[in-house]
């Protein structure tokens, strides 16, 4: 079964919008949630320093904070090194400092809805592109998607990775980046 490019783009946009929705947050005690409750600003860029991302990806990246607050922060990792760089990999890390279970539930629901809208759950192409693939042994709960967003939950903190700009092996690179971030939570 083939999906038109227009229909595929609509499904991608719908999934991204639905996954980006959030509800009211109620921080729990301890760790990153305590920082959120105290109003302390947290920086997603501190979870994966640019030098470590460069070492993992094998190409230079620069970390740029796009948004930081006590509830969520976003860090864009963009190519660095100009024309001398071998490849131009990029990714974004969004950190939701509390309410992780609710957020990841929305993401799973959005992926199911997108798959059903685009051609049903039995469509292997849609499932492969839009689906979230469970990853064992990473945080408390983790899901990888090559084309949309990938998620790692640890306690009440959710790491949301936008990995479409990663070269292959994208999943292995994502897992290494996620482990680096988890080590700093």
DRENBA-64830 format. One record per residue: x, y, z of N, C-alpha, C in turn. Coordinates in steps of 0.02 Angstrom, whole numbers, plus 50000, padded with zeros to 5 digits. Each point is the difference from the previous one (the first is absolute). Last residue first. Example, Ala and Ser with C-alpha at 12.3 -4.5 7.8 and 13.67 -1.06 7.14 Angstrom:
residues 2
506424988850354500425005950003499615005550037;500154971449996499555005950000500455006050000;
This chain:
residues 185
510535065551735499375001650034500064998850075;501694995249827500045006650033499345002050034;500334979549873500535000150050500065006650037;498514997149815499754996650059500525000050057;500625008449786499535004550035499754996950065;501374986749862500395005750025499555004750040;498984982249889500364997650059500435005650030;498865004549798499534999350055500364997750065;501245001049800499835006850023499544999650060;500514979849896500595002650033499885007150026;498294990049873500084996550064500605002650038;499655008249782499505002550046500084996750069;501354991949826500205006750019499525003050052;499434979549906500574999150045500265006850023;498275000049840499764997450064500584999250050;500495007349777499645004950040499784997350068;502074994149832499444996450031499645004550050;500255011749814499984993050022500674998350032;499205025650010500214995149950499924992950029;498515022050076500574995650015500154995349943;498155016750024500625002549971500614995750015;497744996250087499984999149927500655002349967;499194999250244500614996949974500024999349924;498945011250239499815000749930500624997949961;499194994650266500515001149949499685000549931;499405002050279499704999449934500545001849949;499734992450275500465002549949499684998749932;499025002150267499954997249933500505003549954;499444995250284500325004149948499954996349933;499344991650221499515004949978500285004649945;501134976750030499605003050053499495004749971;501304994949818500334997950062499645003550057;499684994849714499745002350065500434997250055;500125005349720500284996250055499735003250064;499505000249708499885001950069500384995550049;499755010749722500184994250041499995002350073;498775009249753500375001150062500124993550036;499724999649739499665004950042500435000950063;500804985349831499755005949965499655005150044;500974978650076500505003049956499775006649971;499394988550240499695000949935500515003749956;499794986350261500385003049945499565000549938;499784997950290499724998549934500415003749947;499964992350290500295003449942499684997549935;500105000050297499574998549943500305003849941;501145000150202499434996250026499544997749943;502565003949936499565003750045499464995550028;501034986949835500195007149994499515004150042;499874975749953500635001450033500255007149995;498314991149811500104997450067500675002250028;498205010049812500714998550010500094997950073;497875002949800500224999450070500744998050002;498765013849803500264993350013500294999850070;498115014949849500495000450053500214992850016;498955010149757499954996350062500565001550050;499685008349768499655003850052500034996650068;501084990049806500165007149999499715003650060;499564976849970500735000950004500175007450005;497744993949971500244997950066500755001250007;499035004149791499785004950049500274998250069;500394984549830500365006249986499845005350052;498834979350005500694999450024500405006349989;497344995750041500425002649946500725000350025;498094994150137500304994449964500475002349944;498665014850141500564997150037500344994449963;498735020349870499854994550044500624997150031;499835019549855499904993849963499884994150045;500255024250060500374999449938499894993549963;499015005150216499785005049951500324998949933;500684986750184499324998249979499755004849946;502105004450098500034993849961499314998149974;500155018550145500315001549935500024993849956;499244997450221499525003849960500285001549931;501434989750157499464995449980499505003549954;501695013250094500294995449951499474995149975;499415014650175500085003649937500274995549946;499864991550219499345000949972500035003549932;501984998150123499794993449977499325000449966;500795019750101500414998249941499794993349972;499025007450201499755003949943500384998249937;500774990550198499354997249983499695003649940;501945008650096500164994149959499364996349980;499765018750144500285002149935500144994049955;499314996150224499455002849961500245001949930;501624992550152499544994649983499425002549957;501625015850086500244995749947499504994649979;500155020650161499414997849963500164995149943;501885017550074499524996450041499394998349957;501955010049903500274998850067499514996850048;500584999949730499415001650039500164998050072;501555005649770499944996850065499385002650036;501154997349737499525003650042499934996250065;501825001049782499804996850063499545004750036;500934995849730499755004450052499814995850060;501804998149771499434997350038499795005350050;501844994349771499675004450047499444996250035;502344998049813499484997150041499705005250048;501624998549787499645005550031499414997350040;502634991449910499284999449991499675005550040;502335000649974499864994349957499264999149986;501285024150055499664994450032499854994549949;500945021949948500484994750015499674993850030;498895021149946500074995549943500484994350014;499085011550218499975002549932500084994549948;499894999550252500614998449964499995002149927;497844991750148500515005050013500614998249958;497134993750019500684998949975500465005850017;497974996250165500075001349929500724998949978;498074996450207500684998049985500085000449924;498235010850197500124997949931500744998549992;498185000750217500675001349977500074997249929;498025007050205500154997349935500715002149980;498194996850234500525003649964500184996449936;498035002450224500284996649942500545004449969;499025005350215499594994249982500264996149940;500985020550095499984995250054499614993749981;501235013349806499555002150054500014994750054;501085007649734500114997150066499505002850049;500734998049716499505001850049500184996650066;501484999249817499475003649966499505002750051;502744992449996499375000150038499495004249963;502144986549898499705006650006499344999550036;502464985849927499384999850039499755007150010;501594987249802499975005350050499324999650034;501684981449855499365003450011500095005350053;501574981949826499935005550048499305003050001;500594973749954500035006249961499855005850048;499934977050069500575000049955500025005949953;498454992650189499785000349930500584999749950;500394999950239499524994649986499844999849925;501385017550081500344993650006499544994249981;499065021650010500484999549944500354993350001;498635005250181499594998649941500444999249939;501075006950196499794993050005499574998049941;500675022450016500594995849989499824992650003;498345016350052500154999749928500594995449985;498514995350220500465005249977500184999049925;497874992150141500464997249951500455005749976;498565004750176499944992750004500464996549950;499675024150018500474997550051499984992350004;498505012449859500684999749971500514997350050;497715004750062500084993649966500704999249971;499225015150213500255000749933500124993049969;498455013850209500414994249981500185000649927;499115017050217500044998749928500484994349987;498465004850225500684999949974499994998349925;498125000650161500065005249950500705000449970;499044984150164500315005950030500065005749950;499134978849934499555002850049500295006450030;501324987649849499435003049966499545003450049;501804988050088500245006049966499445003549964;499524979450095500085005050052500265006549970;499854981449859499345002750015500045005350055;501954987849938499825005149953499325003150013;500774987050208500365000449937499785005749955;498284995550198500664997249987500265001349930;497324999450059500575001750042500644997049973;498025006349828500084995750058500605002250040;498335014749826500654997250016499984995750063;498175006749815500014999850073500654996750021;498775012649767500534996150031499945000450076;498255002349767500285003050060500484995450034;499824994449750499485002050048500345003050060;500694997449723500124998050069499445002650043;500874994549722499515002750048500184997850070;501154992849799500255006150033499525002950050;499484981149862500524998150048500265006050037;498425003449828499704996350055500514998250053;500765010449802499595004550040499704996550060;501234987049848500445004750035499605004850043;498814985149862500344996350054500455004750040;498925008849809499524998350052500334996550059;501315004549810499845006250035499514998650057;500534982049860500595002150039499855006250041;498364992749849500044995450057500595002050044;499745011549797499465001750046500044995750063;501504995249827500185006450033499465001950050;499584981349866500534998550048500195006350038;498485002349824499694996550057500514998550054;500815009249800499585004950035499684996950062;501234986249855500445004450038499605005150040;498854976549945500235005849963500435004450044;499834973450024499705005950028500265005949959;499694971649958500385006249996499605005750030;500134971350019499585005950000500455006250000;
